[in-house]
Amino acid sequence: MNPLVDQYFVNGCMRCELGGTSQCKVHNWTAELYLLRDLVLKSGLVEERKWGVPCYTLNGKNVLNISALKHFAVIGFLRGL
């Protein structure tokens, strides 16, 4: 686990004015985001924080990220080329 990613769960991504407040959308999805994080960490990917959200890499290439949207918690798969 990465302490920078831990801050995402506390403050959010900090890219909008709701970051760091109780109204941040991350707080609506905390349990789901922790579950997604746990699943991804079991895969052996390296946990980093990029673009304000947890990002997971393999051999230095971006593979996926997890984040909260207004009505969804998501895993986004990236093209790690």
ABEGO torsion letter per residue (X at the ends): XBAAAAAAAAAEAGABAABGBAABAAAAAAAAAAAAAAAAAAAGBBBBBBGGBBBBBBGGBBABBBBBBAABBBBBBBBBX
